[in-house]
Amino acid sequence: DIAMEDKDYSAQAFLQWFIKEQDEEEEVATDLLEKVKMIKSNPSGLFMLDSKLAQRIYTPAIME
């Protein structure tokens, strides 16, 4: 609200981007948690999940 009141368009854009990123990360974390719950303590399942996570590539966020 403050950014809108002050007509701080840069802050508004940043906050919209930040919230979108947080939503995406929450979705990723929820998905991983569900997979871990499904795997439980199965060593093969944990190994497969670890291998899949190791393939992830970091891409820096770009603000639109």
C-alpha positions as semicolon CSV with decimal commas, in nm:
position;residue;x (nm);y (nm);z (nm)
1;D;0,000;0,000;0,000
2;I;0,282;0,240;0,084
3;A;0,450;0,184;-0,253
4;M;0,120;0,253;-0,427
5;E;0,051;0,564;-0,219
6;D;0,400;0,696;-0,293
7;K;0,369;0,597;-0,660
8;D;0,693;0,403;-0,619
9;Y;0,661;0,194;-0,934
10;S;1,000;0,028;-0,890
11;A;0,907;-0,094;-0,543
12;Q;0,569;-0,218;-0,672
13;A;0,737;-0,415;-0,952
14;F;0,993;-0,559;-0,711
15;L;0,728;-0,664;-0,461
16;Q;0,518;-0,830;-0,731
17;W;0,825;-1,019;-0,855
18;F;0,923;-1,116;-0,500
19;I;0,579;-1,255;-0,418
20;K;0,571;-1,452;-0,745
21;E;0,913;-1,602;-0,666
22;Q;0,805;-1,692;-0,313
23;D;0,496;-1,869;-0,450
24;E;0,710;-2,068;-0,695
25;E;0,957;-2,169;-0,424
26;E;0,677;-2,273;-0,192
27;E;0,538;-2,496;-0,468
28;V;0,880;-2,656;-0,522
29;A;0,926;-2,715;-0,148
30;T;0,579;-2,867;-0,115
31;D;0,649;-3,100;-0,408
32;L;0,979;-3,212;-0,255
33;L;0,817;-3,269;0,083
34;E;0,549;-3,488;-0,075
35;K;0,817;-3,693;-0,251
36;V;1,016;-3,738;0,071
37;K;0,700;-3,848;0,254
38;M;0,631;-4,100;-0,020
39;I;0,990;-4,232;-0,016
40;K;1,007;-4,251;0,365
41;S;1,341;-4,417;0,443
42;N;1,376;-4,625;0,127
43;P;1,748;-4,594;0,034
44;S;1,680;-4,642;-0,337
45;G;1,413;-4,374;-0,338
46;L;1,635;-4,132;-0,147
47;F;1,920;-4,197;-0,391
48;M;1,692;-4,133;-0,690
49;L;1,559;-3,810;-0,539
50;D;1,913;-3,696;-0,455
51;S;2,023;-3,768;-0,813
52;K;1,729;-3,572;-0,952
53;L;1,797;-3,276;-0,724
54;A;2,165;-3,277;-0,824
55;Q;2,061;-3,217;-1,186
56;R;1,892;-2,889;-1,106
57;I;2,057;-2,584;-1,258
58;Y;2,066;-2,250;-1,083
59;T;1,934;-1,967;-1,295
60;P;1,950;-1,620;-1,148
61;A;1,617;-1,447;-1,120
62;I;1,543;-1,174;-1,371
63;M;1,300;-0,906;-1,268
64;E;1,047;-0,833;-1,540
